[in-house]
Amino acid sequence: MAIDVTSLNSSRQQGHGQRTGKTRAMQYYQAAIERWRDAEELQKNGRYQASIYLGGYVIEFNLKYIICIKNDIIYIEDLESRIDSQERENNRRISRGKTGHNLEFLVRTAKIEAQIYSEPLLHKSFVIVNNWDVAMRYSPHPETRDYADRFLSAVEVLKAWLLAQAY
């Protein structure tokens, strides 16, 4: 008996509160909480590279959540309808591809770079976290505990500040 995978995927996406292929703002928020828990557990268990990898997503997801909140949109893709044609191509990629993982680009899109760069602790934390790249998942070289500690401390500083900006 054949299973219609198309309808299964469609039902699954809609069942998790998604419009086909799009993520709701609250899902970014909830995913950030879960990835933070995962990152902490991985760090405790000596899985430093994986903890850093997931820690970067904590910041990415919080930035995307803030972009949605500040622009009063549910789906980050809806930002496209609010910008002029010059910016449209760059912002179209917020949720997909390398641009969607570029923390500096997301900070600019959220319009919070002035605050981050003017506050020394935030700036220092952002410099550390901004070294994150999704390509690190391919690296066979493990990170050190010291670097993971510094990275996750920076994530903790930024995530607390970012969430305060949402309200």
C-alpha positions as CSV (number, residue, x, y, z in Angstrom):
1,M,0.0,0.0,0.0
2,A,1.5,3.4,-1.1
3,I,1.5,6.3,1.3
4,D,0.9,9.8,-0.1
5,V,4.0,11.6,1.3
6,T,2.8,15.0,0.1
7,S,-0.3,15.0,2.2
8,L,1.6,13.6,5.2
9,N,4.1,16.4,5.0
10,S,1.4,19.0,4.5
11,S,-0.6,17.7,7.5
12,R,2.6,17.6,9.6
13,Q,3.5,21.2,8.8
14,Q,0.0,22.5,9.4
15,G,-0.3,20.4,12.6
16,H,2.7,22.2,14.0
17,G,1.2,25.6,13.3
18,Q,2.9,26.3,10.1
19,R,1.8,27.7,6.8
20,T,3.4,25.5,4.2
21,G,7.1,26.0,4.4
22,K,7.0,28.9,6.9
23,T,7.7,29.2,10.6
24,R,5.7,31.2,13.1
25,A,7.4,33.7,15.4
26,M,6.5,31.7,18.5
27,Q,8.1,28.6,17.0
28,Y,11.4,30.5,16.8
29,Y,11.0,31.5,20.5
30,Q,10.1,27.9,21.6
31,A,12.9,26.4,19.4
32,A,15.4,28.8,21.0
33,I,14.4,27.6,24.5
34,E,14.8,23.9,23.5
35,R,18.1,24.4,21.7
36,W,19.4,26.2,24.8
37,R,18.5,23.2,27.0
38,D,20.1,20.9,24.4
39,A,23.3,23.1,24.3
40,E,23.6,23.0,28.1
41,E,23.2,19.3,28.3
42,L,25.7,18.7,25.6
43,Q,28.2,21.0,27.3
44,K,27.7,19.1,30.6
45,N,28.5,15.9,28.8
46,G,31.6,17.1,27.1
47,R,30.1,17.5,23.6
48,Y,31.5,21.0,23.2
49,Q,31.3,21.3,19.4
50,A,27.7,20.3,19.4
51,S,26.9,22.6,22.3
52,I,28.4,25.5,20.4
53,Y,26.6,24.5,17.2
54,L,23.2,24.6,19.0
55,G,24.1,27.7,21.0
56,G,24.4,29.6,17.7
57,Y,20.9,28.6,16.8
58,V,19.6,30.0,20.1
59,I,20.8,33.4,19.0
60,E,19.6,33.0,15.4
61,F,16.1,31.9,16.5
62,N,15.9,34.8,19.1
63,L,16.9,37.3,16.4
64,K,14.2,36.0,14.0
65,Y,11.7,36.1,16.8
66,I,12.6,39.7,17.5
67,I,12.3,40.6,13.8
68,C,8.8,39.2,13.8
69,I,7.8,41.0,17.0
70,K,9.2,44.4,16.1
71,N,7.6,44.2,12.7
72,D,4.3,42.9,14.0
73,I,4.3,39.8,11.8
74,I,3.7,36.2,12.4
75,Y,5.9,34.8,9.6
76,I,9.3,36.2,9.0
77,E,8.7,35.9,5.3
78,D,5.9,38.5,5.6
79,L,8.6,41.1,6.2
80,E,9.1,41.1,2.4
81,S,5.8,42.8,1.8
82,R,6.8,45.7,4.1
83,I,10.1,46.7,2.5
84,D,11.0,48.4,-0.7
85,S,12.2,46.5,-3.8
86,Q,15.9,47.3,-3.2
87,E,15.9,45.4,0.1
88,R,13.4,42.8,-1.0
89,E,16.0,40.3,-2.4
90,N,18.2,40.3,0.7
91,N,15.2,40.0,3.1
92,R,13.6,37.2,1.1
93,R,16.4,35.0,2.3
94,I,16.0,35.6,6.0
95,S,14.4,32.3,6.6
96,R,16.5,30.3,4.1
97,G,20.0,29.8,3.0
98,K,23.2,31.3,4.4
99,T,21.8,34.8,4.9
100,G,19.2,33.3,7.3
101,H,22.0,32.0,9.5
102,N,24.1,35.2,9.3
103,L,23.8,36.7,12.8
104,E,25.2,40.1,11.8
105,F,22.6,40.4,9.0
106,L,19.9,39.4,11.4
107,V,21.0,42.0,13.9
108,R,20.9,44.7,11.2
109,T,17.5,43.5,10.1
110,A,16.2,43.6,13.7
111,K,17.6,47.2,13.9
112,I,19.5,46.5,17.1
113,E,23.1,46.8,16.0
114,A,23.6,50.3,17.6
115,Q,22.6,49.0,21.0
116,I,24.7,45.9,20.7
117,Y,27.8,47.8,19.6
118,S,27.4,50.6,22.2
119,E,27.1,48.3,25.3
120,P,30.6,46.7,26.0
121,L,29.3,43.4,27.4
122,L,26.8,42.9,24.6
123,H,29.4,43.8,22.0
124,K,32.0,41.4,23.5
125,S,29.4,38.7,23.6
126,F,28.3,39.3,20.1
127,V,31.9,39.2,18.8
128,I,32.2,35.8,20.3
129,V,28.9,34.4,19.1
130,N,29.3,36.0,15.6
131,N,32.1,33.5,14.9
132,W,29.4,30.8,14.8
133,D,28.7,29.3,11.4
134,V,26.4,26.4,10.5
135,A,29.2,24.9,8.5
136,M,30.9,23.9,11.8
137,R,28.7,20.8,11.8
138,Y,31.1,19.4,9.2
139,S,34.2,20.1,11.3
140,P,36.0,16.9,12.6
141,H,37.9,19.0,15.1
142,P,36.3,19.2,18.6
143,E,36.2,22.5,20.4
144,T,37.7,22.9,23.9
145,R,35.7,23.2,27.1
146,D,37.1,26.6,27.7
147,Y,35.9,27.9,24.3
148,A,32.5,26.2,24.8
149,D,32.2,27.9,28.2
150,R,33.0,31.3,26.8
151,F,30.7,30.8,23.8
152,L,27.7,29.6,25.9
153,S,28.3,32.4,28.4
154,A,28.1,34.9,25.5
155,V,24.9,33.2,24.2
156,E,23.4,33.5,27.7
157,V,24.1,37.3,27.9
158,L,22.8,37.9,24.4
159,K,19.7,35.7,24.7
160,A,18.6,37.5,28.0
161,W,19.1,40.9,26.4
162,L,17.4,39.9,23.1
163,L,14.3,38.6,24.9
164,A,14.1,41.9,26.8
165,Q,14.0,43.7,23.5
166,A,11.0,41.8,22.3
167,Y,8.7,43.6,24.9
